[in-house]
Every structure is written in C-alpha cells, then in structure tokens.
Amino acid sequence: MNTPAAEADHATQAWQDALWALQVLQVDGANLGGAWVRARHGPVREAWLAACQSAAPRLQRVPISADDGALLGSLDLSATLQSGHLQWQRGLLAQADGAWLVLPMAERAPRGLLARLTQTMDQGHVQDGQGQRLASRFTLVAMDEADPEDSPLHESLQVRLAFALQLDHVPLQLAQEAPALDPTQLAQVRTRLAQQRQVQSSLRALLEVAASLGLGDARLLRHAWRVACVSAALRGSAPVDEADLTRAIRCVLLPRARQFPSSEEAPPAEAPTPEPPPESSEDATDPPQAPNPDEAMPPPEMLLAASLASLPPDVLDRLLLQAQAPRGPSAAGHSGELRRSL
C-alpha cells in the first residue's frame, strides 16, 4: 500500500520527468520524434502545454479531422481566381518544418492521418499537389486522452516518439513551469552532444533491458540511447553514466513494457571480488590511466532494478496489467497506407 509521501514523491518525479523531456526535445526533438503524453483535460495538462509552448520554437496544432488537402496543401481557389494562375496553399506538414506539432485526442486519430504523420516523420519531407518536395522535420506531441481501459495511441506512432509520459496523477500544486533553455545554453548542449561517443557496454545494457521488457523495435532502443546522450550533455558530462541510462529506461522503455522479468530470470549481480593491488615498484613510471567507461557501467539488471525502484507499487501494478492486456484495435488491424508506413 502506498503512503501519501510515496505518492507525492512519484507525482513530483513524473512532473520533473515531463519538464526534463521538454529540455531534451529542445536539444534534439527532430531526431527523437517527440512525446506520447497520456493526460486527460485539466489544469495540469494545460500547464504542461504552456511549458511546451515556451520550449518550442513554434507550436502548431493538428486537428484529427485534417485531411490530405489540409496536411499536404491544396489549390487556393480564391487566389487562383484573382490572379488567373494556379495558386497553391501550403499544407500543415510543410508549414511545420522546424516546429513542434501538437496532436490532441491522438488516440482517436484516423489511419489516414496516422499514415501521413508516420510517413513524413520517416522521410523528413512531403510532396505537395504540384509534385514539389518540401522539407518537413518536426517534433510531435501526441496528447493521448484515453481512459485506462480504452485503446491508447496507435503503436505505429508510439514507437516513433521517444518519450512516454503520464500526467494524470500529478496534482495541480506541483504543476509549476520550469524555464526553457535559452539560445546560448542550447548551443552549448548541442556542442557537447556532438562530442558524445558510443559506449558499447551502455548500448549492450540498453539492448538487454529492452529485450527483458519484451521490446524488440529498434527505434525504441535508438530513442533510449539518444535520450541518454542528451541527458549527459545537459548535465555537462561527456560520457553517458548510470543515471542517464536509468532515466532513459524510465521515460522511454518502461511505460511501453510488454513483460517484466521475474526475479529468477534476473538475479542481482554479485559484486566482483577485488583483486589485490600490484606490488609497488620504484621503477614504475607509467602515469595512471583514466577509467574506461565500458568497464565502469553496471550490468543491465541493475539498471532495470534502479528504474523499477523509482516507481511506486501502484504504478508498477498498472504497468504489469498494461503489459498483460491484449492489444486493442488501435494496435493492429490497419492495412494499406498505415502498414506501408511501418
């Protein structure tokens, strides 16, 4: 049974993660896809969207009723009649290049809209009615307002969005906006991010954690690694460390878990027996070597345990039920354009 203190700690963590996600998306939103946000209408949701407005270079809304004409562009009849020449109006997706898109009621988005969004996110461009290729790289914020027993956002869009956030249990008094990164801070973080290098032990750890959670989509693994890299850059650190991986697991992988390893499947790693120090030598002149990040990274079961330990029992129970629940119609059964967009 949760104590009020534990529930308050979890709510604080959920809100802090949601604000932190905005900073990560500020740094590298186009490569991370965006965020899947489960939040029903209310002041907490509006507070987070206000913070989203502050973080985004531009914020545009996409109605779920938008058709191909609205998304890709259409003939502007009024301008055509006035000028005597064909005049085309740019669609929402072309206008969104470099911006953030908010998709309200994302769980109800029709398959045609899902297909256009996923196709554009994969290709980075759209083709208008004149056949012109227009750049369209954006960060998508999918607001999922489904009840727990209802089908959530379609899986084809879920896997293209790095973050999976839950705001329904955050009380209003915690919903305080945090300042966004200013242009100087943003440039510094992006410079540090460009200097990041892959650490094989960290990648292996994320791969094993994803496998233990039943997640086989390579896009989620790529998202988790990229989020960990941006996290390290935000901290001002060059190598990705355990805290970066733990937070990436908690915000990217855990909410999408299809299974959880049992304690028998993932026993805690035993601490290695330390070797005795070498005998001192007066002739030794080699300088001390910096620690190898590949050797310093904890095993994957410890990373997963640390991420799970940050969740209160009721949240973990909900994740277990979610992992065991059958996939609804929004997760399967769409064909044609949507299947090709996968």
SERO-4910 file (N, C-alpha, C, O; in steps of 0.05 Angstrom, whole numbers):
BEGIN
 pado doro    nc1    nc2    nc3   cac1   cac2   cac3    cc1    cc2    cc3    oc1    oc2    oc3
  Met    A     17    -24      0      0      0      0     18     25      0     37     27     15
  Asn    A     11     44    -16     27     68    -19     21     87      4     -2     90     13
  Thr    A     42    100     14     38    121     33     35    147     19     43    150     -4
  Pro    A     22    167     32     20    193     19     46    205     10     49    218    -11
  Ala    A     67    200     27     94    210     20    104    197     -6    116    211    -23
  Ala    A    100    171     -9    109    157    -33     94    167    -58    106    171    -79
  Glu    A     68    171    -55     52    181    -77     61    209    -85     62    215   -109
  Ala    A     67    226    -65     76    253    -71    103    252    -85    108    268   -104
  Asp    A    121    234    -76    147    231    -89    144    223   -118    158    233   -136
  His    A    126    204   -124    123    195   -151    111    217   -168    119    221   -191
  Ala    A     91    232   -158     80    254   -173    100    275   -179    101    286   -201
  Thr    A    118    281   -160    139    301   -165    158    291   -186    166    306   -204
  Gln    A    165    265   -185    183    254   -205    170    254   -233    184    261   -253
  Ala    A    144    248   -234    131    248   -260    131    276   -273    135    279   -297
  Trp    A    126    296   -256    125    323   -267    154    332   -275    158    345   -296
  Gln    A    173    326   -258    201    333   -265    210    319   -290    224    332   -307
  Asp    A    203    294   -294    209    280   -318    196    293   -343    208    295   -364
  Ala    A    171    302   -339    157    314   -362    170    341   -370    172    347   -394
  Leu    A    179    357   -350    193    382   -357    221    376   -368    229    390   -387
  Trp    A    234    356   -357    261    349   -367    258    339   -396    276    345   -413
  Ala    A    237    325   -403    233    315   -430    231    339   -450    241    337   -472
  Leu    A    219    361   -441    218    384   -458    245    395   -464    251    403   -487
  Gln    A    263    395   -445    290    405   -450    305    386   -469    319    395   -487
  Val    A    301    360   -465    314    341   -484    303    345   -512    319    344   -531
  Leu    A    277    349   -515    266    354   -542    275    381   -553    277    383   -578
  Gln    A    279    400   -536    291    426   -546    317    421   -560    323    433   -581
  Val    A    333    403   -548    360    398   -558    359    381   -584    374    387   -603
  Asp    A    342    361   -585    344    342   -608    317    330   -615    314    306   -620
  Gly    A    296    347   -615    269    338   -619    264    324   -645    250    304   -646
  Ala    A    276    334   -667    271    322   -693    281    294   -695    268    277   -708
  Asn    A    304    288   -682    314    260   -683    300    242   -663    300    218   -666
  Leu    A    288    254   -642    275    237   -622    245    234   -628    231    219   -614
  Gly    A    235    247   -648    207    244   -655    188    261   -639    171    275   -651
  Gly    A    190    260   -613    172    275   -596    163    260   -571    179    245   -560
  Ala    A    139    264   -563    129    253   -538    101    243   -540     84    256   -553
  Trp    A     96    220   -528     69    209   -525     60    215   -496     72    205   -477
  Val    A     41    233   -493     33    243   -467      5    234   -460    -14    242   -473
  Arg    A      3    218   -440    -23    209   -430    -33    228   -409    -23    228   -386
  Ala    A    -53    244   -416    -63    265   -397    -91    273   -406    -95    281   -429
  Arg    A   -110    270   -388   -137    280   -394   -139    310   -390   -121    322   -378
  His    A   -160    321   -400   -163    350   -399   -163    359   -369   -175    346   -352
  Gly    A   -150    382   -364   -149    393   -337   -126    413   -335   -111    417   -354
  Pro    A   -124    426   -312   -103    447   -309    -75    436   -310    -57    451   -319
  Val    A    -70    411   -302    -43    401   -303    -34    397   -332    -12    405   -340
  Arg    A    -52    387   -348    -47    384   -377    -41    411   -390    -23    414   -406
  Glu    A    -57    430   -383    -54    457   -394    -28    470   -385    -15    484   -400
  Ala    A    -20    464   -360      6    475   -350     29    463   -365     48    477   -372
  Trp    A     28    437   -371     49    425   -386     50    435   -415     71    440   -426
  Leu    A     27    439   -427     26    450   -454     36    479   -455     48    488   -475
  Ala    A     32    494   -433     43    521   -431     74    520   -431     87    536   -443
  Ala    A     84    500   -416    114    497   -415    123    488   -443    145    495   -451
  Cys    A    107    472   -456    114    463   -484    115    487   -502    133    489   -520
  Gln    A     97    506   -499     97    530   -515    122    546   -511    133    557   -530
  Ser    A    132    547   -486    156    562   -481    181    549   -492    200    562   -501
  Ala    A    181    522   -493    204    507   -503    206    506   -533    227    505   -544
  Ala    A    183    506   -546    182    502   -575    190    527   -590    183    549   -582
  Pro    A    204    524   -613    209    547   -630    184    558   -642    180    582   -644
  Arg    A    166    540   -650    139    546   -659    121    523   -651    130    500   -653
  Leu    A     96    529   -644     78    508   -636     53    509   -653     40    530   -654
  Gln    A     46    487   -666     22    486   -684      5    462   -675     16    442   -666
  Arg    A    -20    465   -678    -39    443   -672    -48    430   -698    -52    443   -718
  Val    A    -51    404   -697    -61    389   -719    -87    376   -711    -87    358   -694
  Pro    A   -110    385   -722   -135    372   -715   -137    344   -726   -126    338   -747
  Ile    A   -149    325   -711   -150    298   -721   -169    295   -745   -170    275   -758
  Ser    A   -184    317   -751   -201    317   -775   -186    326   -800   -198    326   -821
  Ala    A   -160    333   -797   -145    343   -820   -143    322   -843   -135    299   -838
  Asp    A   -151    330   -867   -149    311   -890   -124    317   -906   -107    334   -897
  Asp    A   -120    303   -928    -96    307   -944    -93    335   -954    -71    345   -956
  Gly    A   -115    348   -961   -114    376   -970   -102    394   -949    -86    412   -955
  Ala    A   -111    390   -924   -101    407   -902    -72    399   -895    -56    417   -888
  Leu    A    -65    374   -897    -38    365   -889    -17    371   -911      5    380   -904
  Leu    A    -24    365   -936     -4    367   -957     -6    392   -974     12    399   -989
  Gly    A    -29    406   -972    -33    430   -988    -55    426  -1009    -60    403  -1016
  Ser    A    -66    447  -1018    -88    445  -1037    -89    470  -1054    -76    490  -1049
  Leu    A   -106    469  -1075   -109    491  -1093   -123    514  -1078   -145    510  -1066
  Asp    A   -112    538  -1079   -125    562  -1067   -143    574  -1088   -134    589  -1106
  Leu    A   -169    568  -1087   -187    577  -1107   -189    607  -1109   -190    619  -1130
  Ser    A   -191    620  -1086   -194    649  -1085   -170    663  -1098   -174    680  -1115
  Ala    A   -146    655  -1091   -122    667  -1102   -120    660  -1132   -110    677  -1148
  Thr    A   -128    636  -1140   -127    628  -1168   -145    645  -1185   -138    654  -1206
  Leu    A   -169    650  -1175   -189    667  -1190   -179    695  -1192   -183    708  -1213
  Gln    A   -167    706  -1171   -157    733  -1172   -134    737  -1190   -132    757  -1204
  Ser    A   -116    718  -1191    -91    721  -1206    -93    710  -1235    -78    718  -1253
  Gly    A   -112    692  -1239   -114    679  -1265    -94    656  -1269    -93    645  -1290
  His    A    -79    650  -1249    -59    628  -1249    -64    610  -1225    -75    618  -1205
  Leu    A    -56    585  -1229    -59    566  -1207    -43    575  -1183    -19    580  -1185
  Gln    A    -55    576  -1160    -42    584  -1135    -47    561  -1115    -70    553  -1110
  Trp    A    -25    552  -1102    -27    530  -1083    -23    540  -1055     -6    558  -1050
  Gln    A    -37    528  -1037    -34    535  -1009    -18    513   -995    -25    489   -998
  Arg    A      2    520   -980     19    500   -967      3    486   -945    -13    499   -931
  Gly    A      8    460   -941     -6    445   -921      7    448   -894     29    459   -891
  Leu    A     -6    436   -874      4    438   -846     31    425   -843     48    435   -828
  Leu    A     36    403   -857     61    388   -853     85    404   -865    107    403   -853
  Ala    A     81    418   -887    102    434   -898    107    459   -880    130    467   -876
  Gln    A     86    470   -869     88    493   -852    102    485   -825    113    502   -812
  Ala    A    101    460   -818    112    451   -792    142    446   -792    153    439   -772
  Asp    A    155    450   -815    184    445   -815    198    462   -794    196    486   -794
  Gly    A    212    449   -775    226    463   -754    209    469   -730    219    481   -710
  Ala    A    183    462   -731    165    469   -709    158    445   -693    167    422   -698
  Trp    A    142    449   -672    130    427   -656    101    425   -663     87    446   -665
  Leu    A     91    401   -668     63    397   -673     49    384   -649     60    365   -637
  Val    A     26    394   -642     10    382   -621    -14    368   -633    -29    381   -648
  Leu    A    -17    343   -628    -39    327   -638    -58    320   -615    -53    301   -600
  Pro    A    -80    336   -611    -99    329   -590   -115    305   -597   -119    299   -620
  Met    A   -125    291   -576   -141    267   -579   -127    247   -598   -140    236   -616
  Ala    A   -101    244   -594    -85    228   -612    -95    199   -614    -91    186   -634
  Glu    A   -106    189   -592   -115    161   -592   -138    156   -612   -144    134   -619
  Arg    A   -151    178   -620   -174    176   -639   -165    183   -668   -182    184   -686
  Ala    A   -140    188   -672   -131    196   -699   -138    175   -720   -132    151   -715
  Pro    A   -150    182   -742   -157    162   -763   -131    152   -776   -110    165   -775
  Arg    A   -134    129   -789   -110    116   -800    -98    132   -823    -73    131   -827
  Gly    A   -114    147   -837   -102    164   -859    -84    185   -847    -62    190   -858
  Leu    A    -92    198   -826    -75    218   -813    -50    205   -801    -28    215   -804
  Leu    A    -53    182   -788    -30    167   -777    -10    160   -799     14    163   -795
  Ala    A    -20    151   -822     -3    144   -844     13    168   -854     37    166   -858
  Arg    A      0    191   -857     14    215   -866     35    224   -846     57    232   -854
  Leu    A     28    223   -820     47    232   -800     72    214   -799     94    223   -799
  Thr    A     67    188   -798     89    169   -795    107    170   -821    131    168   -819
  Gln    A     94    172   -844    109    173   -869    127    198   -869    150    197   -877
  Thr    A    116    220   -861    131    245   -862    154    245   -841    176    255   -847
  Met    A    149    234   -818    170    232   -797    192    214   -807    216    220   -801
  Asp    A    186    193   -822    207    175   -832    223    188   -855    248    185   -857
  Gln    A    209    203   -872    222    214   -896    234    241   -892    253    249   -906
  Gly    A    222    257   -874    232    284   -870    223    304   -890    233    326   -891
  His    A    203    297   -907    193    315   -927    165    306   -935    156    284   -930
  Val    A    151    325   -949    125    319   -960    125    327   -989    142    343   -998
  Gln    A    106    317  -1005    103    324  -1033     76    338  -1036     55    327  -1029
  Asp    A     76    363  -1045     51    378  -1047     36    371  -1073     44    353  -1088
  Gly    A     14    385  -1077     -3    379  -1100     11    384  -1127      2    373  -1147
  Gln    A     32    400  -1127     46    406  -1152     69    386  -1157     84    388  -1177
  Gly    A     73    367  -1138     94    348  -1140    121    358  -1129    141    345  -1132
  Gln    A    121    381  -1116    145    392  -1104    151    378  -1078    133    374  -1062
  Arg    A    176    372  -1073    185    361  -1047    192    383  -1028    210    399  -1033
  Leu    A    178    384  -1005    182    405   -986    191    393   -959    181    373   -950
  Ala    A    212    405   -948    223    395   -922    201    396   -900    185    415   -899
  Ser    A    201    376   -884    182    374   -862    194    357   -839    188    333   -837
  Arg    A    210    370   -823    221    356   -799    210    371   -775    215    395   -771
  Phe    A    196    357   -758    182    369   -736    184    351   -711    191    327   -714
  Thr    A    176    362   -689    174    347   -664    144    344   -658    130    364   -657
  Leu    A    135    319   -654    107    314   -650    100    309   -620    113    293   -608
  Val    A     80    323   -610     70    318   -583     42    307   -586     23    321   -593
  Ala    A     39    281   -581     14    267   -584      0    266   -557      9    251   -539
  Met    A    -22    280   -554    -37    281   -529    -58    259   -529    -78    261   -543
  Asp    A    -53    239   -513    -70    215   -511    -89    219   -487    -80    219   -464
  Glu    A   -115    221   -493   -135    227   -472   -151    202   -466   -172    204   -453
  Ala    A   -142    178   -474   -157    154   -470   -158    147   -440   -139    152   -425
  Asp    A   -180    135   -432   -182    123   -405   -165     98   -404   -159     86   -424
  Pro    A   -157     90   -379   -140     66   -377   -151     41   -391   -136     25   -401
  Glu    A   -178     38   -391   -190     14   -403   -193     17   -434   -200     -3   -447
  Asp    A   -188     40   -445   -191     45   -473   -165     40   -488   -144     38   -476
  Ser    A   -167     37   -515   -143     33   -531   -128     59   -532   -139     80   -537
  Pro    A   -101     58   -529    -85     82   -529    -77     90   -557    -87     79   -577
  Leu    A    -58    108   -559    -47    117   -585    -37     93   -601    -26     74   -590
  His    A    -42     94   -627    -34     72   -644     -4     67   -642     13     85   -640
  Glu    A      3     41   -642     31     33   -637     50     44   -658     73     49   -652
  Ser    A     41     46   -683     58     56   -704     68     84   -699     90     91   -707
  Leu    A     53    100   -684     62    127   -677     76    126   -650     95    142   -646
  Gln    A     68    109   -632     82    107   -606    112    102   -609    128    116   -597
  Val    A    119     83   -627    148     76   -629    164     98   -642    189     97   -641
  Arg    A    152    117   -655    166    139   -667    170    162   -648    183    182   -656
  Leu    A    159    161   -625    161    182   -605    178    172   -581    171    152   -569
  Ala    A    199    186   -575    218    176   -555    205    174   -527    207    154   -514
  Phe    A    191    196   -519    182    197   -491    153    185   -489    137    189   -506
  Ala    A    149    172   -467    122    163   -459    117    174   -431    128    164   -411
  Leu    A    100    194   -429     96    209   -404     68    205   -394     49    201   -410
  Gln    A     64    205   -368     38    202   -355     34    225   -335     49    227   -316
  Leu    A     14    241   -340      9    265   -323    -17    263   -307    -23    282   -292
  Asp    A    -32    242   -310    -58    241   -298    -58    241   -267    -77    249   -255
  His    A    -35    233   -255    -34    231   -226    -17    254   -213    -10    252   -190
  Val    A    -12    274   -229      3    297   -219    -16    318   -208    -34    327   -223
  Pro    A    -14    325   -182    -32    346   -171    -25    374   -182     -2    379   -190
  Leu    A    -44    391   -181    -41    418   -193    -19    434   -179     -5    449   -192
  Gln    A    -16    430   -153      4    446   -138     33    440   -147     51    457   -142
  Leu    A     37    417   -160     64    411   -170     69    422   -198     92    424   -207
  Ala    A     48    429   -211     50    437   -240     60    465   -243     46    483   -251
  Gln    A     86    468   -236     99    494   -239    117    493   -264    132    474   -267
  Glu    A    116    513   -280    132    514   -305    161    519   -299    168    536   -282
  Ala    A    179    505   -312    207    509   -310    217    525   -334    206    523   -356
  Pro    A    238    541   -330    248    557   -353    260    539   -375    273    519   -369
  Ala    A    255    546   -400    266    531   -422    295    540   -426    304    560   -415
  Leu    A    310    524   -442    338    531   -448    339    555   -465    324    558   -485
  Asp    A    357    574   -458    360    597   -476    379    590   -499    391    569   -498
  Pro    A    380    607   -519    396    600   -543    426    594   -537    437    576   -549
  Thr    A    438    608   -518    466    602   -511    468    575   -498    486    559   -506
  Gln    A    451    568   -479    451    542   -466    446    520   -487    459    499   -486
  Leu    A    427    525   -505    421    505   -526    445    499   -543    450    476   -550
  Ala    A    459    520   -551    483    516   -568    504    501   -553    517    483   -565
  Gln    A    508    506   -528    528    492   -512    522    462   -509    539    445   -512
  Val    A    496    457   -504    488    429   -500    491    414   -527    500    391   -527
  Arg    A    484    426   -549    486    413   -575    515    408   -582    522    388   -595
  Thr    A    533    426   -574    561    422   -579    571    398   -563    586    381   -574
  Arg    A    563    396   -538    571    372   -522    559    347   -533    572    326   -532
  Leu    A    534    348   -543    521    324   -554    536    314   -578    539    290   -582
  Ala    A    546    333   -595    561    325   -619    587    311   -612    598    296   -628
  Gln    A    597    315   -588    622    303   -579    618    276   -565    638    262   -558
  Gln    A    593    268   -562    588    242   -549    597    219   -567    596    221   -591
  Arg    A    607    198   -554    614    174   -569    599    150   -559    590    150   -535
  Gln    A    596    130   -575    582    106   -567    599     90   -547    623     87   -551
  Val    A    586     81   -526    599     64   -506    586     37   -509    562     34   -503
  Gln    A    601     17   -517    589     -9   -523    575    -22   -499    554    -34   -503
  Ser    A    586    -19   -475    573    -31   -452    546    -18   -447    527    -32   -439
  Ser    A    544      8   -451    518     22   -447    498     12   -468    474      8   -461
  Leu    A    506     10   -493    488      1   -514    479    -28   -508    456    -35   -512
  Arg    A    498    -45   -500    490    -73   -493    471    -73   -470    452    -89   -470
  Ala    A    475    -56   -450    457    -56   -427    429    -48   -435    410    -60   -427
  Leu    A    426    -27   -452    400    -19   -461    387    -40   -478    363    -45   -476
  Leu    A    403    -54   -494    392    -75   -511    381    -98   -494    359   -108   -499
  Glu    A    395   -105   -473    386   -127   -455    362   -119   -439    344   -135   -435
  Val    A    361    -94   -430    338    -84   -415    313    -84   -433    292    -93   -425
  Ala    A    316    -74   -458    294    -74   -477    284   -103   -482    260   -107   -483
  Ala    A    303   -121   -486    295   -149   -490    280   -161   -466    261   -175   -469
  Ser    A    289   -154   -442    276   -165   -418    248   -154   -414    232   -166   -400
  Leu    A    243   -130   -426    217   -118   -425    199   -126   -448    176   -116   -451
  Gly    A    209   -143   -466    193   -152   -489    192   -132   -511    173   -133   -527
  Leu    A    211   -113   -513    211    -92   -533    231    -99   -554    255    -99   -549
  Gly    A    222   -104   -579    240   -112   -600    244    -91   -622    258    -96   -641
  Asp    A    230    -69   -620    232    -48   -640    258    -32   -637    263    -20   -616
  Ala    A    274    -33   -658    300    -19   -657    297     11   -653    315     24   -643
  Arg    A    274     22   -661    270     51   -658    270     59   -628    280     80   -620
  Leu    A    258     42   -612    257     48   -583    284     47   -571    291     63   -554
  Leu    A    300     28   -579    328     26   -569    344     50   -577    359     62   -561
  Arg    A    340     59   -602    355     82   -612    346    107   -597    362    124   -590
  His    A    319    109   -591    309    132   -576    322    132   -548    331    153   -538
  Ala    A    322    109   -535    332    108   -507    362    116   -506    370    131   -488
  Trp    A    377    107   -526    406    114   -526    409    144   -531    426    157   -518
  Arg    A    394    155   -550    396    183   -556    388    201   -532    400    221   -526
  Val    A    366    193   -518    357    207   -494    379    207   -473    384    227   -460
  Ala    A    392    184   -470    414    182   -450    437    201   -458    449    213   -440
  Cys    A    443    202   -484    465    220   -493    458    250   -488    474    265   -479
  Val    A    433    257   -494    425    285   -489    425    291   -459    432    313   -451
  Ser    A    417    271   -443    417    275   -414    445    281   -404    449    298   -388
  Ala    A    465    266   -415    493    271   -407    502    299   -416    516    313   -401
  Ala    A    494    307   -440    501    333   -450    488    355   -433    501    376   -428
  Leu    A    463    351   -424    450    371   -407    464    374   -380    465    395   -369
  Arg    A    475    352   -371    490    353   -345    518    365   -348    531    372   -328
  Gly    A    527    368   -373    554    378   -377    574    356   -377    598    362   -374
  Ser    A    565    331   -380    583    308   -378    588    297   -406    570    298   -423
  Ala    A    612    287   -411    618    275   -436    608    247   -438    592    241   -456
  Pro    A    616    228   -420    606    201   -423    578    198   -411    572    211   -391
  Val    A    563    180   -422    537    172   -411    542    155   -386    558    137   -387
  Asp    A    528    161   -364    532    146   -340    506    131   -332    486    132   -346
  Glu    A    507    118   -309    485    102   -299    460    119   -295    438    109   -302
  Ala    A    462    143   -285    439    160   -281    425    167   -307    400    167   -309
  Asp    A    440    172   -328    429    178   -355    414    154   -366    392    156   -376
  Leu    A    426    130   -363    413    106   -373    387     99   -357    367     91   -369
  Thr    A    389    103   -331    366     97   -314    342    115   -321    319    105   -323
  Arg    A    347    140   -326    325    158   -332    315    153   -360    290    155   -365
  Ala    A    332    146   -379    323    139   -406    305    114   -405    285    113   -419
  Ile    A    313     94   -389    297     70   -386    270     77   -375    249     67   -384
  Arg    A    270     94   -354    244    101   -341    226    117   -359    201    113   -358
  Cys    A    236    134   -376    219    152   -392    214    141   -420    195    151   -433
  Val    A    230    122   -430    227    113   -457    217     84   -458    198     77   -472
  Leu    A    230     66   -443    225     37   -445    203     27   -426    185     13   -435
  Leu    A    205     34   -401    187     22   -381    158     26   -387    142      7   -384
  Pro    A    149     50   -394    120     54   -399    109     37   -422     85     33   -424
  Arg    A    127     26   -439    118     10   -462    122    -20   -457    118    -35   -476
  Ala    A    130    -28   -434    138    -56   -428    115    -75   -435     92    -69   -429
  Arg    A    122    -97   -448    103   -118   -454    105   -141   -435     88   -159   -434
  Gln    A    127   -142   -420    131   -162   -400    151   -152   -379    164   -132   -384
  Phe    A    153   -165   -357    173   -158   -337    188   -184   -328    175   -204   -324
  Pro    A    214   -182   -326    229   -206   -318    223   -213   -289    220   -196   -272
  Ser    A    221   -239   -284    218   -248   -256    244   -247   -242    266   -244   -254
  Ser    A    243   -248   -216    268   -247   -200    286   -270   -206    311   -268   -204
  Glu    A    274   -294   -215    291   -316   -222    305   -312   -248    328   -321   -252
  Glu    A    292   -296   -266    304   -291   -292    326   -270   -291    345   -270   -307
  Ala    A    324   -253   -272    344   -231   -270    354   -228   -242    347   -210   -227
  Pro    A    371   -247   -233    382   -245   -206    401   -222   -204    413   -214   -223
  Pro    A    403   -211   -180    421   -188   -176    450   -197   -180    458   -218   -172
  Ala    A    464   -179   -194    492   -186   -199    509   -185   -174    506   -167   -158
  Glu    A    526   -205   -172    544   -205   -149    568   -186   -154    578   -184   -176
  Ala    A    576   -173   -133    599   -155   -136    624   -171   -140    628   -191   -126
  Pro    A    640   -164   -160    665   -180   -165    684   -177   -142    686   -156   -128
  Thr    A    699   -198   -137    719   -198   -116    742   -181   -125    754   -185   -146
  Pro    A    749   -160   -109    771   -143   -117    797   -157   -118    803   -174   -100
  Glu    A    813   -151   -137    840   -163   -139    859   -148   -121    856   -124   -117
  Pro    A    879   -162   -110    898   -148    -93    914   -128   -110    920   -133   -133
  Pro    A    922   -106    -98    937    -86   -113    964    -97   -120    976   -112   -105
  Pro    A    975    -88   -143   1002    -98   -151   1023    -87   -132   1020    -66   -120
  Glu    A   1044   -102   -131   1066    -93   -113   1079    -68   -125   1081    -65   -149
  Ser    A   1086    -50   -107   1097    -25   -115   1125    -29   -126   1140    -47   -118
  Ser    A   1132    -13   -146   1158    -15   -158   1170     13   -160   1157     31   -169
  Glu    A   1194     15   -152   1207     42   -153   1211     50   -182   1214     74   -188
  Asp    A   1213     30   -201   1219     37   -228   1193     43   -244   1195     52   -267
  Ala    A   1170     40   -232   1145     44   -246   1142     74   -252   1141     91   -234
  Thr    A   1140     80   -278   1137    109   -286   1112    114   -302   1108    137   -310
  Asp    A   1096     93   -307   1072     97   -323   1051    114   -309   1045    109   -285
  Pro    A   1040    135   -321   1020    151   -308    994    136   -304    989    117   -320
  Pro    A    978    143   -285    952    129   -281    934    133   -305    933    155   -316
  Gln    A    919    113   -312    901    114   -335    873    122   -326    864    115   -304
  Ala    A    859    136   -344    832    144   -338    814    119   -339    820    101   -354
  Pro    A    793    118   -322    776     94   -322    762     91   -349    754    111   -362
  Asn    A    759     67   -358    745     61   -383    715     60   -378    706     45   -362
  Pro    A    700     76   -393    670     76   -388    658     49   -393    638     42   -380
  Asp    A    670     33   -411    659      6   -416    662    -12   -391    645    -29   -387
  Glu    A    682     -7   -375    686    -24   -351    670    -13   -327    664    -28   -309
  Ala    A    663     13   -327    650     25   -304    620     22   -304    607     27   -284
  Met    A    608     13   -327    579     12   -329    568    -12   -314    578    -34   -317
  Pro    A    547     -8   -297    535    -30   -283    521    -49   -302    514    -42   -324
  Pro    A    516    -74   -293    502    -93   -311    473    -85   -315    462    -70   -299
  Pro    A    461    -95   -337    434    -85   -345    412    -91   -324    394    -75   -320
  Glu    A    415   -114   -309    394   -120   -289    394    -99   -266    374    -94   -254
  Met    A    418    -87   -261    419    -66   -241    406    -40   -251    393    -26   -236
  Leu    A    410    -34   -277    397    -11   -288    367    -13   -288    353      5   -281
  Leu    A    357    -37   -295    328    -41   -295    318    -40   -267    296    -29   -262
  Ala    A    332    -52   -248    323    -52   -220    322    -23   -209    304    -16   -195
  Ala    A    342     -7   -217    342     21   -208    318     36   -220    307     53   -206
  Ser    A    312     31   -245    289     44   -257    263     35   -245    245     52   -240
  Leu    A    260      9   -239    236      0   -226    233      9   -198    211     15   -188
  Ala    A    256     12   -184    255     21   -157    245     50   -154    235     58   -133
  Ser    A    246     65   -176    237     93   -175    207     95   -178    195    116   -175
  Leu    A    193     72   -183    165     72   -187    151     61   -162    160     42   -150
  Pro    A    129     74   -153    114     64   -130     99     39   -138     95     34   -162
  Pro    A     90     22   -119     78     -3   -126     53     -1   -144     49    -18   -161
  Asp    A     36     19   -140     12     21   -156     18     27   -185      5     16   -203
  Val    A     39     42   -190     47     48   -218     58     22   -230     52     16   -254
  Leu    A     75      8   -215     85    -17   -225     63    -37   -231     64    -52   -251
  Asp    A     43    -38   -214     20    -56   -219      6    -48   -245     -2    -66   -260
  Arg    A      2    -22   -250    -11    -13   -274      5    -21   -299     -6    -29   -320
  Leu    A     32    -19   -297     49    -27   -319     47    -57   -324     47    -65   -347
  Leu    A     45    -73   -303     43   -102   -306     16   -109   -320     16   -126   -338
  Leu    A     -5    -95   -312    -31   -100   -324    -31    -92   -353    -42   -105   -371
  Gln    A    -18    -69   -359    -16    -59   -386      0    -78   -403     -8    -83   -426
  Ala    A     21    -90   -392     38   -109   -408     22   -134   -414     27   -147   -435
  Gln    A      4   -142   -396    -11   -167   -399    -36   -164   -416    -48   -183   -425
  Ala    A    -45   -138   -419    -70   -133   -433    -68   -140   -463    -47   -135   -474
  Pro    A    -89   -151   -475    -88   -155   -504    -88   -129   -519    -98   -109   -510
  Arg    A    -75   -129   -542    -73   -105   -558   -100    -99   -570   -113   -116   -582
  Gly    A   -109    -74   -567   -135    -66   -578   -134    -61   -607   -113    -65   -620
  Pro    A   -156    -52   -619   -157    -48   -648   -139    -26   -657   -131    -26   -681
  Ser    A   -131     -8   -639   -113     13   -648    -84      4   -651    -68     18   -663
  Ala    A    -78    -20   -641    -51    -30   -643    -47    -50   -665    -24    -58   -671
  Ala    A    -68    -58   -679    -66    -77   -700    -90    -75   -718   -110    -63   -712
  Gly    A    -87    -87   -742   -110    -89   -759   -112    -68   -781   -129    -70   -798
  His    A    -95    -48   -780    -96    -28   -801    -78    -37   -824    -56    -48   -820
  Ser    A    -88    -33   -848    -73    -42   -871    -69    -18   -890    -73      5   -883
  Gly    A    -60    -24   -915    -57     -3   -935    -35     16   -928    -12      8   -922
  Glu    A    -42     42   -928    -23     63   -923     -9     60   -897     15     64   -895
  Leu    A    -24     53   -876    -12     52   -849      8     30   -848     29     34   -836
  Arg    A      2      7   -859     21    -15   -858     47     -8   -873     68    -15   -864
  Arg    A     44      5   -896     68     13   -911     84     33   -896    109     34   -900
  Ser    A     72     49   -879     87     70   -864    104     58   -842    122     72   -832
  Leu    A     99     33   -835    115     20   -814    143     12   -825    159      1   -810
***
